[in-house]
Amino acid sequence: MATLNLNASSSSSSSSPTLEASRFLHTPYYCEENVYMLCKNLSEDGIAKSDSSDLFVVFISNEKKQIPLWNQKASHRADGVILWDYHVICVQKRKESYLPHLVWDLDSTLPFPSPLPTYVAEAIQPSFQLFSEFKRVFRIVHAPIFLRNFASDRRHMKDSDGNWNSPPPSYDVIVAEDGTVHNLNEYMEMSSADVVKTIGADTVETVLAQKLGVLVSETQLEELFSLIS
């Protein structure tokens, strides 16, 4: 994950239990691995289900690899806006159906975790008018599937001479259950042309069954999660 640069605004808030983000592993610019480890830790600590079935991994990017998010720690602006090439967060379904889903974003200055409606309003800001090249696409993947299939040998973080663009995590590279050593590009590649046309029960079934989940637009994000029971 790398930064680029942009313009902005802000809104909303809602109550939910908060934790110190510092208790979880975090390596700057390795958001996909941070979320992979976060899902494991949330399940091991009893904050999420032991099989991670209440967790969803969300990749955010677009064709041009430039997506704005607000309230990000890496920003040098007062409103926290930054232009990432891609970003990855975790969404947790609450046991109580009347409570909003929670967003776990280790790179955000918002409460950790934040209710999904708050995160959408404050970090995604769908009401902010963006040029088409900044429109965001969201890949929703069920965490149990992601934890079995994701792999990264961190090749995307090296320059042409093989030097690190940013220091890597201290733990071993992540290898998929089937032995795949690198497939991050499969999760990152996304186009607005491939976004589902409508959200329904079949969309949820796809998320719960497919390795790469489904692609939705920012206006469909909350709708999809509202259907996940």
VEXDREN-2710 file (C-alpha; in Angstrom, 1 decimal):
% VEXDREN-2710
k/r/px/py/pz
1/MET/0.0/0.0/0.0
2/ALA/1.4/3.4/-1.0
3/THR/0.2/7.0/-0.7
4/LEU/-0.4/9.5/-3.5
5/ASN/-2.2/13.1/-2.7
6/LEU/-5.7/15.2/-2.7
7/ASN/-8.7/17.7/-1.4
8/ALA/-11.8/17.3/1.2
9/SER/-14.7/17.6/4.3
10/SER/-16.5/15.4/7.4
11/SER/-19.7/14.1/9.6
12/SER/-21.6/11.6/12.0
13/SER/-20.9/9.5/15.1
14/SER/-22.2/6.5/17.1
15/SER/-21.3/4.6/20.2
16/SER/-19.5/1.3/20.3
17/PRO/-16.8/-0.4/22.5
18/THR/-13.4/0.8/21.7
19/LEU/-10.0/-0.8/22.0
20/GLU/-6.4/0.4/21.6
21/ALA/-5.3/-0.2/18.1
22/SER/-1.7/-0.5/19.4
23/ARG/-2.6/-4.0/20.9
24/PHE/-2.7/-5.4/17.4
25/LEU/0.2/-6.0/14.9
26/HIS/0.6/-3.1/12.5
27/THR/3.3/-2.6/9.8
28/PRO/2.9/0.7/7.9
29/TYR/2.0/0.2/4.2
30/TYR/1.2/-3.5/4.6
31/CYS/-2.6/-3.1/5.3
32/GLU/-3.5/-6.4/3.7
33/GLU/-1.2/-8.3/6.1
34/ASN/-2.3/-6.1/9.0
35/VAL/-5.9/-7.1/8.4
36/TYR/-5.0/-10.8/7.9
37/MET/-3.3/-10.8/11.3
38/LEU/-6.1/-8.7/12.8
39/CYS/-8.7/-11.3/11.8
40/LYS/-6.7/-14.0/13.4
41/ASN/-6.1/-12.0/16.6
42/LEU/-9.8/-10.9/16.9
43/SER/-10.8/-14.6/16.7
44/GLU/-8.1/-15.8/19.1
45/ASP/-8.9/-13.1/21.7
46/GLY/-12.6/-14.0/21.6
47/ILE/-13.6/-10.6/20.2
48/ALA/-14.8/-12.3/17.0
49/LYS/-16.0/-15.9/16.5
50/SER/-13.3/-18.5/16.8
51/ASP/-13.8/-19.4/13.1
52/SER/-13.8/-15.8/12.0
53/SER/-17.2/-16.3/10.4
54/ASP/-18.5/-12.9/11.6
55/LEU/-15.6/-11.1/9.9
56/PHE/-15.2/-9.8/6.4
57/VAL/-12.2/-8.4/4.6
58/VAL/-12.8/-5.4/2.5
59/PHE/-10.3/-4.3/-0.2
60/ILE/-10.8/-0.7/-1.5
61/SER/-9.3/0.4/-4.8
62/ASN/-10.2/1.2/-8.4
63/GLU/-8.8/0.9/-12.0
64/LYS/-6.4/3.8/-11.6
65/LYS/-5.2/2.7/-8.1
66/GLN/-6.0/6.1/-6.5
67/ILE/-8.7/6.2/-3.8
68/PRO/-9.3/9.0/-1.3
69/LEU/-10.1/8.1/2.4
70/TRP/-10.5/10.6/5.2
71/ASN/-9.3/10.4/8.8
72/GLN/-6.2/8.4/8.0
73/LYS/-3.1/8.5/10.3
74/ALA/-0.7/8.7/7.4
75/SER/-2.3/12.0/6.2
76/HIS/-0.6/15.3/6.8
77/ARG/-3.8/17.3/6.5
78/ALA/-6.2/18.4/9.3
79/ASP/-9.1/16.4/7.8
80/GLY/-6.9/13.3/7.5
81/VAL/-7.6/12.8/3.8
82/ILE/-5.1/10.8/1.8
83/LEU/-4.9/9.1/-1.6
84/TRP/-4.1/5.4/-1.3
85/ASP/-3.4/3.1/-4.2
86/TYR/-5.5/0.6/-2.2
87/HIS/-6.6/0.0/1.3
88/VAL/-7.9/-2.9/3.3
89/ILE/-10.2/-2.9/6.4
90/CYS/-12.1/-5.5/8.4
91/VAL/-15.9/-5.4/9.0
92/GLN/-17.4/-7.4/11.8
93/LYS/-21.1/-8.4/11.9
94/ARG/-22.5/-7.8/15.4
95/LYS/-24.3/-10.7/17.2
96/GLU/-27.2/-8.3/18.0
97/SER/-29.0/-7.6/14.7
98/TYR/-30.1/-4.1/16.0
99/LEU/-26.5/-3.0/16.4
100/PRO/-24.5/-1.7/13.4
101/HIS/-21.6/-3.7/12.0
102/LEU/-18.1/-2.6/13.1
103/VAL/-15.2/-1.4/11.0
104/TRP/-11.7/-2.2/12.2
105/ASP/-9.2/0.1/10.4
106/LEU/-5.7/0.1/12.0
107/ASP/-4.8/3.1/9.8
108/SER/-7.7/5.3/10.8
109/THR/-7.9/8.1/13.5
110/LEU/-11.6/7.2/14.0
111/PRO/-12.6/5.2/17.1
112/PHE/-11.3/1.6/16.9
113/PRO/-13.6/0.0/15.9
114/SER/-16.1/2.3/14.4
115/PRO/-19.8/1.6/13.5
116/LEU/-20.1/1.0/9.8
117/PRO/-22.4/4.0/9.2
118/THR/-19.9/6.2/11.0
119/TYR/-17.0/4.9/9.1
120/VAL/-18.8/5.3/5.8
121/ALA/-19.8/8.9/6.7
122/GLU/-16.4/9.9/8.1
123/ALA/-13.8/7.9/6.2
124/ILE/-15.4/7.2/2.8
125/GLN/-17.6/10.3/2.6
126/PRO/-19.8/9.2/-0.3
127/SER/-21.5/12.6/-0.4
128/PHE/-18.2/14.2/-1.4
129/GLN/-18.2/14.9/-5.1
130/LEU/-15.3/13.0/-6.7
131/PHE/-13.9/12.9/-10.2
132/SER/-14.6/9.5/-11.9
133/GLU/-10.9/8.4/-11.5
134/PHE/-11.3/8.6/-7.7
135/LYS/-14.5/6.5/-7.5
136/ARG/-13.9/3.6/-5.1
137/VAL/-14.7/0.0/-5.6
138/PHE/-15.0/-2.5/-2.7
139/ARG/-14.1/-6.2/-2.8
140/ILE/-15.9/-8.0/0.1
141/VAL/-14.4/-11.3/1.0
142/HIS/-15.5/-13.6/3.9
143/ALA/-12.6/-13.8/6.4
144/PRO/-12.5/-17.6/6.8
145/ILE/-12.0/-17.9/3.0
146/PHE/-9.5/-15.1/3.0
147/LEU/-7.4/-16.6/5.7
148/ARG/-7.2/-19.9/3.8
149/ASN/-6.5/-18.5/0.4
150/PHE/-4.5/-15.2/0.7
151/ALA/-0.8/-15.2/0.1
152/SER/1.9/-12.5/-0.2
153/ASP/5.6/-12.8/-0.6
154/ARG/5.7/-9.0/-0.5
155/ARG/7.2/-8.6/-4.0
156/HIS/5.0/-5.5/-4.6
157/MET/6.9/-3.7/-1.9
158/LYS/10.3/-4.0/-3.6
159/ASP/11.8/-1.6/-6.2
160/SER/13.4/-2.7/-9.4
161/ASP/16.7/-3.3/-7.6
162/GLY/15.1/-5.6/-5.0
163/ASN/15.2/-3.0/-2.2
164/TRP/12.3/-2.6/0.2
165/ASN/10.1/0.5/-0.4
166/SER/9.0/0.2/3.2
167/PRO/10.4/-2.2/5.9
168/PRO/8.4/-5.5/5.9
169/PRO/6.7/-7.2/8.9
170/SER/9.1/-9.2/11.1
171/TYR/7.0/-12.4/10.8
172/ASP/7.3/-14.9/7.9
173/VAL/5.6/-14.2/4.6
174/ILE/2.0/-15.5/4.3
175/VAL/1.5/-18.6/2.2
176/ALA/-2.0/-19.9/1.3
177/GLU/-3.2/-23.4/2.3
178/ASP/-2.7/-24.7/-1.2
179/GLY/0.9/-23.5/-1.3
180/THR/0.3/-20.3/-3.3
181/VAL/3.0/-17.8/-2.4
182/HIS/1.6/-14.6/-3.9
183/ASN/-1.9/-13.6/-5.1
184/LEU/-2.4/-10.1/-3.6
185/ASN/-2.8/-8.8/-7.2
186/GLU/-6.0/-10.9/-7.6
187/TYR/-7.6/-9.1/-4.6
188/MET/-6.4/-5.6/-5.7
189/GLU/-7.5/-5.8/-9.3
190/MET/-11.0/-4.2/-9.5
191/SER/-13.0/-2.3/-12.0
192/SER/-16.3/-0.4/-11.6
193/ALA/-17.4/-2.4/-14.7
194/ASP/-17.4/-5.5/-12.6
195/VAL/-19.4/-4.2/-9.7
196/VAL/-22.6/-6.2/-9.1
197/LYS/-25.7/-4.6/-10.7
198/THR/-28.0/-5.2/-7.8
199/ILE/-27.6/-6.5/-4.2
200/GLY/-29.6/-9.5/-3.1
201/ALA/-29.5/-12.9/-1.4
202/ASP/-27.4/-14.2/-4.3
203/THR/-24.8/-11.5/-3.6
204/VAL/-24.5/-12.6/0.0
205/GLU/-24.2/-16.3/-1.1
206/THR/-21.3/-15.3/-3.4
207/VAL/-19.5/-13.5/-0.6
208/LEU/-19.8/-16.5/1.6
209/ALA/-18.6/-18.9/-1.0
210/GLN/-16.2/-17.3/-3.5
211/LYS/-12.4/-16.8/-2.9
212/LEU/-12.5/-13.3/-4.3
213/GLY/-16.0/-12.4/-2.9
214/VAL/-17.9/-9.7/-4.8
215/LEU/-17.3/-6.2/-6.0
216/VAL/-19.7/-3.4/-4.9
217/SER/-19.8/0.4/-5.2
218/GLU/-19.6/2.8/-2.3
219/THR/-23.4/3.3/-2.5
220/GLN/-24.0/-0.5/-2.2
221/LEU/-21.6/-1.2/0.7
222/GLU/-24.0/-0.7/3.6
223/GLU/-26.8/-2.3/1.7
224/LEU/-24.8/-5.5/1.2
225/PHE/-23.8/-5.7/4.9
226/SER/-27.5/-5.1/5.9
227/LEU/-28.4/-8.4/4.2
228/ILE/-25.7/-10.5/5.9
229/SER/-27.3/-12.3/8.8
END
